[in-house]
Amino acid sequence: MNTLQEKGWFDALDAVEPPSQEYLAHALTLRVVASLRHYMREHKLTQREVASRMGVTQAQVSKWLNYDSNMTLRTLACFLDALGTDWPEIVLAPKTKTSAQQADRKTRSRSSSHAVTR
């Protein structure tokens, strides 16, 4: 296994080159959205419930959570209010594993469990 696979995605990119402002903005967006999704999952909140609390459609919440639409700071504040939390719990929360990292881990564990021993 190479070093980039052993490290997290963000750590691997940080090790390659100094991050640009564009990279930092994208990384922050990924981390905040991953934290929002994690919080919703932990508290068993659906997109429909959050949308209702925010006064928007479920489709709009889906766009924010799937990176199809930029979320302003004002929108983030409304989102956090709808979740019943505030920014330190979400933005300063420990890193959560992205879906890609979780899928990669599942794939590796499946392939290692099917390995042929000699």
Secondary structure, DSSP 8 states (H G I E B T S, - for coil): --HHHHS-HHHHHHHHS---HHHHHHHHHHHHHHHHHHHHHHTT--HHHHHHHHTS-HHHHHHHHTTSS---HHHHHHHHHHHT--HHHHHTS-----HHHHHHHHHHHHHHHT----
